[in-house]
């Protein structure tokens, strides 16, 4: 009888342990799948140094880019938006 109770307690402990591990795995997998959309936007923009005086920020999703002329008291210092010349390729990547 004592061996039977010990086996029963060990069996219930194993079942409860696997249940706890299963619930933890379910919660961790749902958290990872909800972060998938955020990861895509994390590396959406790329900073490209064109030369010493110009920098470009490129949007990998829409294909748009913004340029800025950086020099001491020369040229415009505001961002200028431009459209991508390769929209077809970018729209294929977005699929």
C-alpha positions as a Python dict, from the first residue, in 0.01 Angstrom:
ca = {
    (1, 'X'): (0, 0, 0),
    (2, 'X'): (286, 236, 80),
    (3, 'X'): (451, 168, -258),
    (4, 'X'): (116, 225, -431),
    (5, 'X'): (73, 569, -266),
    (6, 'X'): (430, 667, -352),
    (7, 'X'): (378, 567, -714),
    (8, 'X'): (49, 758, -724),
    (9, 'X'): (208, 1076, -584),
    (10, 'X'): (499, 1052, -829),
    (11, 'X'): (254, 996, -1118),
    (12, 'X'): (46, 1303, -1024),
    (13, 'X'): (363, 1511, -983),
    (14, 'X'): (477, 1412, -1332),
    (15, 'X'): (136, 1495, -1484),
    (16, 'X'): (121, 1832, -1305),
    (17, 'X'): (480, 1908, -1410),
    (18, 'X'): (411, 1836, -1776),
    (19, 'X'): (92, 2042, -1758),
    (20, 'X'): (284, 2341, -1620),
    (21, 'X'): (554, 2306, -1888),
    (22, 'X'): (287, 2281, -2161),
    (23, 'X'): (105, 2592, -2041),
    (24, 'X'): (432, 2786, -2025),
    (25, 'X'): (521, 2680, -2380),
    (26, 'X'): (176, 2784, -2508),
    (27, 'X'): (210, 3130, -2353),
    (28, 'X'): (562, 3179, -2483),
    (29, 'X'): (466, 3080, -2838),
    (30, 'X'): (168, 3320, -2843),
    (31, 'X'): (395, 3604, -2729),
    (32, 'X'): (643, 3529, -3008),
    (33, 'X'): (373, 3521, -3276),
    (34, 'X'): (231, 3856, -3160),
    (35, 'X'): (578, 4015, -3196),
    (36, 'X'): (624, 3903, -3556),
    (37, 'X'): (468, 4221, -3698),
    (38, 'X'): (687, 4440, -3482),
    (39, 'X'): (1003, 4270, -3603),
    (40, 'X'): (922, 4354, -3964),
    (41, 'X'): (898, 4724, -3883),
    (42, 'X'): (1213, 4718, -3673),
    (43, 'X'): (1443, 4711, -3978),
    (44, 'X'): (1206, 4889, -4218),
    (45, 'X'): (1429, 5195, -4271),
    (46, 'X'): (1790, 5195, -4382),
    (47, 'X'): (2034, 5486, -4352),
    (48, 'X'): (2254, 5513, -4660),
    (49, 'X'): (2546, 5754, -4672),
    (50, 'X'): (2551, 5864, -5036),
    (51, 'X'): (2866, 6077, -5006),
    (52, 'X'): (3023, 6325, -4766),
    (53, 'X'): (2741, 6577, -4807),
    (54, 'X'): (2429, 6366, -4860),
    (55, 'X'): (2253, 6098, -4661),
    (56, 'X'): (1952, 5892, -4764),
    (57, 'X'): (1693, 5717, -4550),
    (58, 'X'): (1531, 5438, -4751),
    (59, 'X'): (1194, 5281, -4663),
    (60, 'X'): (1225, 4913, -4759),
    (61, 'X'): (848, 4855, -4753),
    (62, 'X'): (715, 5143, -4963),
    (63, 'X'): (1029, 5215, -5165),
    (64, 'X'): (1025, 5584, -5075),
    (65, 'X'): (1340, 5762, -4967),
    (66, 'X'): (1434, 6091, -4804),
    (67, 'X'): (1755, 6278, -4876),
    (68, 'X'): (1931, 6546, -4679),
    (69, 'X'): (2221, 6767, -4784),
    (70, 'X'): (2463, 6815, -4496),
    (71, 'X'): (2731, 7077, -4540),
    (72, 'X'): (2834, 7392, -4357),
    (73, 'X'): (2599, 7672, -4472),
    (74, 'X'): (2552, 7526, -4820),
    (75, 'X'): (2243, 7385, -4989),
    (76, 'X'): (1907, 7302, -4833),
    (77, 'X'): (1919, 7151, -4488),
    (78, 'X'): (1567, 7004, -4493),
    (79, 'X'): (1463, 6654, -4592),
    (80, 'X'): (1340, 6602, -4948),
    (81, 'X'): (1116, 6304, -5025),
    (82, 'X'): (1162, 6100, -5342),
    (83, 'X'): (991, 5796, -5496),
    (84, 'X'): (1174, 5474, -5560),
    (85, 'X'): (1276, 5399, -5918),
    (86, 'X'): (1235, 5025, -5846),
    (87, 'X'): (877, 4999, -5714),
    (88, 'X'): (806, 4674, -5902),
    (89, 'X'): (1089, 4490, -5728),
    (90, 'X'): (993, 4621, -5384),
    (91, 'X'): (626, 4529, -5426),
    (92, 'X'): (735, 4175, -5514),
    (93, 'X'): (942, 4157, -5197),
    (94, 'X'): (650, 4273, -4986),
    (95, 'X'): (443, 3972, -5091),
}
